[in-house]
Amino acid sequence: MNYLLYSQEQDQPIKWFTKFNREEIKTEIISHLREHKTDVLEFCKEYSKEDLKKYAGYNIIDFYQNNKEVPSKVILKGNKEYFKPLKN
């Protein structure tokens, strides 16, 4: 299963991961958001081979963006957004 980071600002995937490695993914998110202050990242995974007949595209797992210059995970609850800062 492949995972990817998708940049909404650049409208394209910016980094692919062949396996889930939490630290590598977090490092890449922090690095990208420090360089691109207004970008929003989508952390996605590819659908399994069996699901390709039902679904197209990618399954979005999480969103990330800067909150007051701090790279953060976006948590959506109802109509509100909450931010959880990412720590190195």
Residue pairs with C-beta under 8 A, 6 or more apart in sequence:
1 19
1 20
1 45
1 46
1 48
2 16
2 17
2 18
2 45
2 46
3 16
3 17
3 19
3 20
3 25
3 43
3 44
3 45
3 46
4 13
4 15
4 16
4 17
4 43
4 44
4 45
4 46
4 58
5 13
5 14
5 15
5 25
5 28
5 29
5 32
5 41
5 42
5 43
5 44
6 12
6 13
6 14
6 41
6 42
6 43
6 44
6 58
7 13
7 14
7 32
7 36
7 39
7 40
7 41
8 39
8 40
8 41
8 42
9 36
9 38
9 39
9 40
10 39
14 32
14 41
15 28
15 32
17 24
17 25
25 43
26 86
27 88
29 41
29 43
29 64
29 71
29 86
30 71
30 86
30 88
32 39
32 41
33 39
33 41
33 64
33 65
33 66
33 71
34 71
37 66
37 69
38 66
39 65
40 63
40 64
40 65
40 74
41 63
41 64
41 65
42 58
42 60
42 62
42 63
43 60
43 61
43 62
43 63
43 64
44 58
44 59
44 60
44 61
45 58
45 59
45 61
46 58
46 59
47 55
47 57
47 58
47 59
62 73
62 74
63 73
63 74
63 76
64 71
64 72
64 73
64 74
64 86
65 71
65 72
65 74
66 72
67 83
67 85
70 83
70 85
70 86
71 85
71 86
72 83
72 84
72 85
72 86
73 83
73 84
73 86
74 81
74 82
74 83
75 81
75 82
75 83
75 84
76 82
